[in-house]
Amino acid sequence: MNGWDGSDGRRRWLAAALACLALFGSGCGGPKRLPPVVASSVAVPGFKPSVPALLGIGLAEGRGNLVLTAGGPSLLTAPDERPPLLKRIPAGSRLTAERRGPVVFWRSGADSGAVASLRLAPQDPQDLVAFEDRQYRGDFLVLPTPGGGGLTLVNNVDLEAYLAGVVPWEIGRHGEDATAALEAQAVAARTYTVSHLRERADHGFDLFADVMDQVYKGAGDEDPLCNRAIRRTRGLVLEAEGELVEAYYSACCGGTTSRIDQVWPRPARTYLVDHPDAARPGAEPFCSRYKYFTWTYTWSRSRLTAVLQGTLPEYYRAYSAGARGRWAGPVFSPQGGDADPLRPGELLDLEVLARTPSGRVADLAVTTTAGTYHVRGDRVRWVLSRPGSDGGILRSALFDLQVDRDEHGISKVTARGHGYGHGIGMCQAGALVMARRGYDFAAILDHYYPGTALVRLQTGSGP
């Protein structure tokens, strides 16, 4: 946002980099974490999460080459090198990088080199760096993709500045009447961020910049009202039973939220439960006017067979073994001894065998000429991807099936459902309505994460 003054952590790092420049060759090596940012423990009543001064957000993986732009005078460093690489590059400079064997080969103007990893950092924290027509606060780290080919690009950014690139893309842009919902979204996104920091460590960063974690699009399209919501809730997170909350959220719960352990292979949480999205039992759901509160999709037999040829093998690979397999149970029963679960064959039947207490599909039996697949929980959305050109996943698992038949078997299949997303935690459509009816952000969070409490992290500066 306008007027962002950077983080103390970034200033300390830049001061150290400038000191290295003065003592070039003296052995100043810089941080070694992937992403190489300094972590600091912060005290929060009841628990002690470790929050880095800068987050590492994965913008790209496995890229053959990268083109980056410095928005202002910047430092190009490779802190793992001896002596360390430290170069000043002018505003507007383009930096190209490509993978050559185990190293990153870079070029900027007449300069070039090969290093283990490379950092591009503005000298003034208010300047931005750019990648693929998007601008970002903080700095860029380029490293060989861990365990794979190509390059990984990481944006190292302050927690609160990161949220400014998340909140408007997750809940949208709204007017003053939605302020409480934007504040609730800021708290939920902040809590999600801090509680998931270590889950992507093998990728070399903290969080993905897409729906794998939270959609993050940098600093170019920040929203003033969302930034104000972030400032007003600065440092606030949710905790329950002495731990950070897993603050999941989705676009529209379809009238009822869902228990996490019945949707995904994750442990049950006391605050992620199924309950009506309404002010009182029997009342109209808060989210009932959302555009995807109800929806209908229809597949012809040939179209659905073609979809299943790709999605059933993918499901089998992901859920037939390991922790997911233990949660899902048996996922394939062959028609014959030589049936191959990776070759589904023709569709013969579809049947919902079980539902969760919230009404979502818990076990979908898909019978083909190869055998019967049992698709569990939220994965039905991936297996029954939508018909049409976009081929996206089904809107939700809260649906009924109608199977029409003719003399040749199934002729078409229709799904009629409610909601958009997994339905766990906060319903964004419902939160917006609650805000417009006068609920404050704390009441919204209490409705969607019952039994949780607001606490404050002691973090550095941000937007």
C-alpha positions as CSV (number, residue, x, y, z in Angstrom):
1,M,0.0,0.0,0.0
2,N,1.0,3.7,-0.3
3,G,3.3,4.8,2.5
4,W,4.6,1.3,3.4
5,D,7.9,1.8,5.2
6,G,9.4,-1.6,5.0
7,S,10.4,-3.9,7.9
8,D,13.0,-3.6,10.6
9,G,14.2,-7.0,9.6
10,R,14.7,-5.9,5.9
11,R,16.6,-2.8,7.0
12,R,18.9,-4.8,9.2
13,W,19.5,-7.2,6.3
14,L,20.2,-4.3,3.9
15,A,22.5,-2.7,6.4
16,A,24.4,-5.9,6.7
17,A,24.6,-6.2,2.9
18,L,26.0,-2.7,2.6
19,A,28.5,-3.6,5.3
20,C,29.5,-6.6,3.2
21,L,29.9,-4.3,0.2
22,A,32.4,-2.2,2.2
23,L,34.2,-5.3,3.4
24,F,34.0,-7.2,0.1
25,G,35.9,-10.5,0.5
26,S,35.9,-10.3,4.3
27,G,33.7,-13.5,4.7
28,C,30.3,-12.0,5.4
29,G,28.0,-14.8,4.1
30,G,24.5,-13.8,5.0
31,P,21.6,-16.0,6.1
32,K,21.5,-19.7,5.1
33,R,17.8,-20.7,5.5
34,L,15.7,-21.6,2.5
35,P,14.3,-19.1,2.1
36,P,17.3,-17.5,3.8
37,V,15.5,-15.1,6.2
38,V,16.1,-14.7,9.9
39,A,13.5,-16.4,12.1
40,S,12.5,-14.9,15.4
41,S,10.4,-16.5,18.1
42,V,7.4,-14.3,19.2
43,A,5.6,-14.6,22.5
44,V,1.8,-15.2,22.3
45,P,-0.2,-16.3,25.3
46,G,-0.6,-20.0,25.4
47,F,1.9,-20.9,22.6
48,K,5.2,-19.8,21.0
49,P,5.1,-20.0,17.2
50,S,8.3,-19.2,15.3
51,V,7.6,-16.4,12.8
52,P,10.2,-15.3,10.3
53,A,11.0,-11.6,9.9
54,L,10.3,-12.2,6.2
55,L,8.1,-14.9,4.7
56,G,9.2,-16.8,1.6
57,I,6.4,-17.0,-0.9
58,G,6.9,-19.3,-3.9
59,L,6.0,-17.5,-7.1
60,A,7.4,-20.1,-9.6
61,E,8.9,-23.6,-9.6
62,G,10.8,-25.5,-12.2
63,R,11.2,-22.6,-14.6
64,G,13.8,-22.9,-17.3
65,N,14.5,-19.2,-17.0
66,L,13.3,-16.1,-15.2
67,V,13.2,-12.4,-16.1
68,L,13.1,-10.0,-13.1
69,T,13.1,-6.2,-13.0
70,A,14.4,-3.8,-10.4
71,G,12.0,-1.0,-9.7
72,G,14.7,1.1,-8.0
73,P,18.4,1.0,-7.4
74,S,19.0,-2.5,-6.1
75,L,21.6,-4.9,-4.7
76,L,22.4,-8.1,-6.5
77,T,23.9,-10.6,-4.0
78,A,24.8,-14.2,-3.7
79,P,25.5,-14.6,0.0
80,D,26.6,-18.2,-0.2
81,E,29.6,-17.3,-2.5
82,R,33.1,-16.8,-1.2
83,P,33.9,-14.0,-1.6
84,P,30.2,-12.9,-1.6
85,L,28.8,-11.4,-4.8
86,L,27.6,-7.9,-4.2
87,K,26.7,-5.6,-7.1
88,R,24.7,-2.4,-7.4
89,I,22.3,-2.3,-10.4
90,P,20.3,0.8,-11.5
91,A,16.6,1.3,-11.4
92,G,14.8,-0.4,-14.3
93,S,17.5,-3.0,-14.8
94,R,16.4,-6.4,-16.1
95,L,17.9,-9.5,-14.5
96,T,17.7,-12.8,-16.4
97,A,18.5,-16.2,-14.7
98,E,18.6,-19.7,-16.0
99,R,19.5,-23.1,-14.6
100,R,22.9,-24.5,-15.7
101,G,23.5,-27.8,-14.0
102,P,23.5,-27.2,-10.2
103,V,23.9,-23.4,-10.4
104,V,22.0,-20.3,-11.3
105,F,23.5,-18.4,-14.3
106,W,22.5,-14.7,-14.2
107,R,23.0,-11.7,-16.5
108,S,22.3,-8.0,-15.9
109,G,23.6,-5.6,-18.5
110,A,27.2,-6.4,-19.1
111,D,27.6,-8.4,-15.9
112,S,27.0,-12.1,-15.6
113,G,28.0,-15.1,-13.4
114,A,27.1,-18.4,-12.0
115,V,26.1,-18.8,-8.3
116,A,24.4,-21.2,-6.0
117,S,21.5,-18.8,-5.4
118,L,20.8,-15.2,-6.1
119,R,19.0,-12.3,-4.4
120,L,17.7,-9.1,-5.9
121,A,16.9,-6.5,-3.2
122,P,15.9,-2.8,-3.6
123,Q,18.1,-0.5,-1.6
124,D,15.0,1.5,-0.6
125,P,12.4,-0.8,0.9
126,Q,9.6,1.3,-0.7
127,D,10.8,0.4,-4.2
128,L,9.3,-2.7,-5.8
129,V,10.6,-5.7,-7.8
130,A,8.7,-7.2,-10.7
131,F,8.1,-10.6,-12.3
132,E,5.7,-11.4,-15.2
133,D,4.1,-7.9,-15.2
134,R,3.4,-8.0,-11.4
135,Q,5.2,-5.9,-8.8
136,Y,6.1,-7.1,-5.4
137,R,7.3,-5.6,-2.1
138,G,10.4,-7.1,-0.4
139,D,13.0,-8.9,-2.5
140,F,13.5,-11.9,-4.8
141,L,15.5,-15.0,-4.2
142,V,16.3,-17.3,-7.2
143,L,17.5,-20.8,-6.4
144,P,17.7,-24.2,-8.2
145,T,14.4,-26.0,-7.6
146,P,15.0,-28.4,-4.7
147,G,14.8,-32.0,-6.0
148,G,14.0,-31.0,-9.5
149,G,15.0,-29.2,-12.6
150,G,14.7,-25.5,-13.4
151,L,14.6,-22.5,-11.0
152,T,12.4,-21.5,-8.1
153,L,11.5,-17.9,-7.5
154,V,10.8,-16.8,-3.9
155,N,9.4,-13.4,-2.8
156,N,10.7,-12.6,0.7
157,V,8.2,-10.2,2.2
158,D,7.0,-8.9,5.5
159,L,3.9,-10.7,6.9
160,E,1.6,-7.7,6.9
161,A,2.7,-6.6,3.4
162,Y,2.1,-10.2,2.2
163,L,-1.5,-9.9,3.5
164,A,-2.0,-6.8,1.4
165,G,-1.4,-9.0,-1.7
166,V,-3.7,-11.7,-0.4
167,V,-6.9,-10.3,1.2
168,P,-8.4,-8.6,-1.9
169,W,-7.8,-11.7,-4.1
170,E,-9.3,-14.0,-1.5
171,I,-12.5,-12.2,-0.5
172,G,-12.7,-9.6,-3.2
173,R,-13.1,-5.8,-3.2
174,H,-16.1,-4.4,-1.4
175,G,-17.4,-1.1,0.0
176,E,-17.4,0.3,3.5
177,D,-20.4,-1.8,4.6
178,A,-18.2,-4.9,4.3
179,T,-15.4,-3.6,6.6
180,A,-16.0,-6.2,9.3
181,A,-15.8,-9.1,6.7
182,L,-12.5,-7.7,5.3
183,E,-11.1,-7.5,8.9
184,A,-12.2,-11.1,9.6
185,Q,-10.6,-12.2,6.3
186,A,-7.4,-10.4,7.3
187,V,-7.3,-12.3,10.7
188,A,-8.1,-15.6,9.0
189,A,-5.4,-15.1,6.3
190,R,-2.8,-14.1,8.9
191,T,-3.6,-17.0,11.1
192,Y,-3.5,-19.4,8.2
193,T,-0.1,-18.0,7.1
194,V,1.5,-18.3,10.5
195,S,0.1,-21.8,11.2
196,H,1.3,-23.2,7.9
197,L,4.8,-21.8,7.6
198,R,6.7,-25.0,7.8
199,E,4.5,-27.2,5.5
200,R,6.4,-26.2,2.2
201,A,9.9,-26.3,3.5
202,D,11.0,-29.0,1.1
203,H,10.1,-26.6,-1.8
204,G,12.5,-23.9,-0.4
205,F,9.8,-21.5,0.7
206,D,7.0,-21.1,3.2
207,L,3.8,-20.8,1.2
208,F,2.6,-21.1,-2.4
209,A,1.3,-18.0,-4.1
210,D,-1.9,-19.7,-5.4
211,V,-4.8,-21.9,-4.2
212,M,-2.4,-24.4,-2.8
213,D,-2.2,-22.0,0.1
214,Q,-3.5,-18.4,-0.5
215,V,-3.8,-16.4,-3.7
216,Y,-1.1,-13.7,-3.6
217,K,-0.5,-11.2,-6.4
218,G,1.9,-8.8,-4.9
219,A,1.7,-5.0,-4.6
220,G,0.4,-3.9,-7.9
221,D,-3.4,-4.2,-7.2
222,E,-3.7,-3.6,-3.5
223,D,-7.1,-2.4,-2.2
224,P,-7.3,0.6,0.2
225,L,-10.1,-0.8,2.2
226,C,-8.5,-4.2,2.5
227,N,-5.2,-2.5,3.6
228,R,-7.1,-0.6,6.2
229,A,-8.6,-3.9,7.5
230,I,-5.1,-5.4,7.7
231,R,-3.9,-2.3,9.7
232,R,-6.9,-2.4,12.1
233,T,-6.3,-6.0,12.9
234,R,-2.5,-5.8,12.8
235,G,-0.9,-8.9,14.4
236,L,-4.2,-10.5,15.4
237,V,-4.5,-14.3,15.0
238,L,-6.8,-17.0,16.3
239,E,-5.8,-19.6,18.8
240,A,-7.6,-22.5,20.4
241,E,-6.5,-24.9,23.2
242,G,-3.0,-23.2,23.3
243,E,-2.3,-23.6,19.5
244,L,-2.8,-21.5,16.4
245,V,-6.0,-22.2,14.6
246,E,-6.0,-23.9,11.1
247,A,-8.0,-21.0,9.7
248,Y,-9.4,-22.4,6.5
249,Y,-12.0,-20.5,4.6
250,S,-14.0,-20.9,1.3
251,A,-16.1,-18.8,-1.0
252,C,-19.6,-20.2,0.0
253,C,-20.4,-23.1,2.4
254,G,-23.8,-23.7,0.7
255,G,-25.7,-23.2,4.0
256,T,-23.7,-25.3,6.4
257,T,-20.0,-25.6,7.2
258,S,-18.2,-28.9,7.5
259,R,-15.9,-30.8,9.9
260,I,-12.4,-30.9,8.5
261,D,-11.8,-34.6,9.2
262,Q,-14.8,-35.6,7.1
263,V,-13.7,-33.6,4.1
264,W,-9.9,-34.1,4.1
265,P,-7.4,-36.6,5.6
266,R,-6.6,-34.2,8.5
267,P,-7.2,-34.4,12.3
268,A,-10.5,-33.2,13.7
269,R,-10.5,-29.7,15.2
270,T,-13.0,-28.5,17.8
271,Y,-13.5,-25.2,15.9
272,L,-13.9,-26.7,12.4
273,V,-17.3,-28.3,12.8
274,D,-20.5,-28.6,10.8
275,H,-23.1,-26.0,11.8
276,P,-25.8,-24.0,9.9
277,D,-24.6,-20.7,8.4
278,A,-27.4,-18.8,10.0
279,A,-28.3,-16.5,12.8
280,R,-30.4,-19.1,14.5
281,P,-31.7,-22.7,13.7
282,G,-34.1,-22.6,10.7
283,A,-33.2,-19.1,9.6
284,E,-32.1,-18.4,6.0
285,P,-28.4,-19.0,5.6
286,F,-26.3,-15.9,5.5
287,C,-24.8,-17.0,2.2
288,S,-28.1,-17.9,0.5
289,R,-27.9,-15.0,-2.0
290,Y,-24.5,-15.9,-3.3
291,K,-24.3,-16.6,-7.1
292,Y,-23.2,-20.2,-6.6
293,F,-25.4,-21.0,-3.6
294,T,-27.2,-23.3,-6.0
295,W,-25.8,-24.7,-9.2
296,T,-26.4,-27.5,-11.8
297,Y,-24.0,-29.3,-14.1
298,T,-24.8,-32.1,-16.6
299,W,-22.5,-34.5,-18.4
300,S,-23.3,-36.8,-21.2
301,R,-22.1,-40.4,-20.8
302,S,-19.3,-40.0,-23.3
303,R,-18.2,-36.7,-21.7
304,L,-18.1,-38.0,-18.2
305,T,-16.3,-41.2,-19.3
306,A,-13.7,-39.0,-20.9
307,V,-13.4,-37.0,-17.6
308,L,-13.0,-40.1,-15.5
309,Q,-10.3,-41.5,-17.8
310,G,-8.0,-38.8,-16.4
311,T,-9.4,-38.1,-12.9
312,L,-9.8,-41.7,-11.5
313,P,-6.2,-42.8,-12.1
314,E,-5.0,-39.5,-10.5
315,Y,-7.3,-40.2,-7.5
316,Y,-6.1,-43.8,-7.2
317,R,-2.4,-42.7,-7.2
318,A,-3.0,-40.1,-4.5
319,Y,-5.3,-42.0,-2.2
320,S,-4.5,-45.7,-2.5
321,A,-1.6,-45.7,0.0
322,G,0.1,-43.9,2.9
323,A,-1.7,-41.6,5.3
324,R,-4.3,-40.6,2.6
325,G,-5.0,-44.3,2.0
326,R,-5.5,-45.0,5.7
327,W,-8.0,-42.2,5.8
328,A,-9.8,-43.1,2.6
329,G,-9.9,-46.9,3.1
330,P,-10.1,-49.3,0.1
331,V,-10.4,-47.1,-3.1
332,F,-10.7,-49.7,-5.8
333,S,-12.4,-53.1,-6.2
334,P,-11.5,-54.8,-9.5
335,Q,-14.1,-56.4,-11.8
336,G,-11.6,-59.1,-12.6
337,G,-8.2,-60.3,-11.5
338,D,-6.3,-58.5,-14.2
339,A,-8.2,-55.2,-13.9
340,D,-5.9,-52.1,-14.0
341,P,-7.1,-49.2,-11.7
342,L,-5.1,-46.8,-13.9
343,R,-7.2,-47.8,-16.9
344,P,-10.8,-47.1,-15.8
345,G,-12.6,-48.1,-19.1
346,E,-16.2,-47.2,-19.7
347,L,-18.6,-45.7,-17.1
348,L,-21.3,-48.1,-15.9
349,D,-22.8,-46.5,-12.8
350,L,-22.5,-43.7,-10.2
351,E,-24.0,-43.9,-6.6
352,V,-23.6,-41.8,-3.5
353,L,-23.1,-44.4,-0.7
354,A,-22.5,-42.1,2.3
355,R,-22.7,-38.4,3.3
356,T,-21.2,-36.3,6.1
357,P,-23.5,-34.8,8.7
358,S,-23.4,-31.5,6.8
359,G,-24.8,-33.4,3.7
360,R,-21.6,-33.5,1.7
361,V,-20.7,-36.6,-0.3
362,A,-18.5,-38.8,1.8
363,D,-18.3,-41.9,-0.5
364,L,-19.1,-41.8,-4.2
365,A,-19.0,-45.2,-5.9
366,V,-18.0,-44.9,-9.5
367,T,-18.3,-48.3,-11.4
368,T,-16.5,-48.8,-14.7
369,T,-15.6,-51.7,-16.8
370,A,-12.4,-51.9,-14.8
371,G,-14.1,-52.0,-11.3
372,T,-15.5,-49.8,-8.6
373,Y,-13.7,-46.7,-7.3
374,H,-14.7,-45.3,-3.9
375,V,-14.0,-41.6,-4.0
376,R,-13.9,-40.0,-0.5
377,G,-14.6,-36.6,0.8
378,D,-13.8,-33.4,-1.0
379,R,-11.9,-35.3,-3.8
380,V,-15.2,-36.0,-5.5
381,R,-14.9,-32.4,-6.8
382,W,-11.7,-33.3,-8.6
383,V,-13.0,-36.6,-10.0
384,L,-16.2,-35.0,-11.3
385,S,-14.6,-32.0,-12.9
386,R,-17.1,-29.7,-14.5
387,P,-18.2,-30.1,-18.1
388,G,-17.3,-27.3,-20.5
389,S,-14.2,-25.6,-21.7
390,D,-12.8,-24.7,-18.3
391,G,-12.8,-28.2,-16.9
392,G,-12.5,-26.8,-13.4
393,I,-13.3,-28.9,-10.3
394,L,-16.9,-29.2,-9.2
395,R,-18.1,-26.2,-7.1
396,S,-18.6,-28.2,-3.9
397,A,-19.2,-31.7,-2.5
398,L,-22.7,-30.7,-1.3
399,F,-24.7,-32.1,-4.2
400,D,-27.3,-34.7,-5.3
401,L,-26.9,-36.9,-8.4
402,Q,-29.5,-37.7,-11.0
403,V,-28.5,-40.6,-13.3
404,D,-30.6,-41.0,-16.4
405,R,-30.5,-44.2,-18.4
406,D,-31.6,-45.5,-21.8
407,E,-31.3,-49.0,-23.5
408,H,-27.5,-48.6,-23.7
409,G,-27.0,-47.7,-20.0
410,I,-26.3,-44.3,-18.6
411,S,-27.3,-41.5,-20.9
412,K,-26.5,-38.5,-18.8
413,V,-25.6,-37.5,-15.2
414,T,-26.7,-34.3,-13.5
415,A,-25.3,-32.8,-10.3
416,R,-27.4,-30.3,-8.4
417,G,-25.5,-28.7,-5.6
418,H,-25.0,-25.9,-3.1
419,G,-21.9,-23.7,-2.4
420,Y,-18.5,-23.1,-3.7
421,G,-15.4,-24.6,-2.1
422,H,-14.7,-27.1,0.7
423,G,-17.0,-25.5,3.2
424,I,-14.5,-25.7,6.1
425,G,-14.2,-22.7,8.5
426,M,-15.2,-19.2,7.3
427,C,-17.8,-18.8,4.6
428,Q,-16.7,-15.6,2.8
429,A,-20.1,-15.0,1.2
430,G,-21.7,-15.4,4.7
431,A,-19.1,-13.2,6.3
432,L,-19.9,-10.4,3.9
433,V,-23.6,-10.6,4.7
434,M,-22.9,-10.7,8.4
435,A,-20.8,-7.5,8.1
436,R,-23.6,-5.7,6.2
437,R,-26.0,-6.7,9.0
438,G,-23.9,-5.1,11.6
439,Y,-21.8,-7.9,13.0
440,D,-18.2,-6.9,13.9
441,F,-15.2,-9.0,12.8
442,A,-14.8,-10.7,16.2
443,A,-18.5,-11.9,16.0
444,I,-17.9,-13.2,12.4
445,L,-14.8,-15.1,13.5
446,D,-16.6,-16.6,16.5
447,H,-19.4,-17.8,14.2
448,Y,-17.1,-19.6,11.8
449,Y,-14.4,-20.7,14.3
450,P,-16.4,-21.4,17.5
451,G,-14.4,-21.7,20.7
452,T,-11.4,-19.7,19.4
453,A,-9.8,-16.6,20.9
454,L,-8.1,-13.5,19.4
455,V,-4.5,-13.0,20.4
456,R,-1.8,-10.7,19.1
457,L,1.6,-11.6,17.5
458,Q,4.5,-9.2,18.3
459,T,5.6,-8.7,14.7
460,G,7.6,-6.1,12.8
461,S,6.3,-3.3,10.6
462,G,4.1,-3.6,7.5
463,P,1.3,-1.9,5.5
